[in-house]
Amino acid sequence: MFLTEHKLRVFGKGPKESCSICFVGEAPGQTEERMGEPFVGVSGSLLTQLMHSTGISRHECYITNVVKERPPRNDISPFFEVKRGGVYQSEEFKSYVQMLKEELTLCSANVIVA
């Protein structure tokens, strides 16, 4: 977690080089922002339960988000919005997509779950 321009950023967690599954979420929530780790709030608890029920260990997976900061009021539209006539992507969103591409290039997963 880094503090840049007053934004807390939450980066991926897990073994990039030795994982077989990568989970990619939209953006961190309040708990994720506070703890500096992806998928540790309510959605993270559900994800962990579902993984456990199928025999997947969370510690063997790489978990990240496309957007690395909590959107204001949990509204993703300042970053990405589908409007009539096209898709709006902020420059910040484009940089997060590039960051995600670089993360996934370094990730050994043969399955990526969006």
Secondary structure, 3 states (H helix, E strand, C coil): CEEECCEEECCCECCHHHCCEEEEECCCCHHHHHHCCCCCCHHHHHHHHHHHHCCCCHHHCEEEECCCECCHHHCCCCCEEEECCEEEECHHHHHHHHHHHHHHHCCCCCEEEC
